[in-house]
């Protein structure tokens, strides 16, 4: 959360943070890849808050 806040303070960046209870750093890899692919294709990741 601290990193997201620091990045959000930089001009020109859109930053999001989503805590997923019950997941570990390793178990989040598939979800992180899916989010990265969505962002790379210009879409918002599933579960993102509306902007």
C-alpha positions, 0 to 999 in steps of 0.5 A: 500500500505504501508503494502504491501511495508513493507512485500515485503522487507522481505526475502522469501515473494512474495507480491502483491497489487491490488487497486479496485476502488469503492469497500469498505472493506466489499464489498471486502470479496468475492473477498478476499476469492476467492484470498485466495483460489487461493493462497492456491491451488498454483494458482495466483488470477484472475487479478494478474499482470504477474510475 
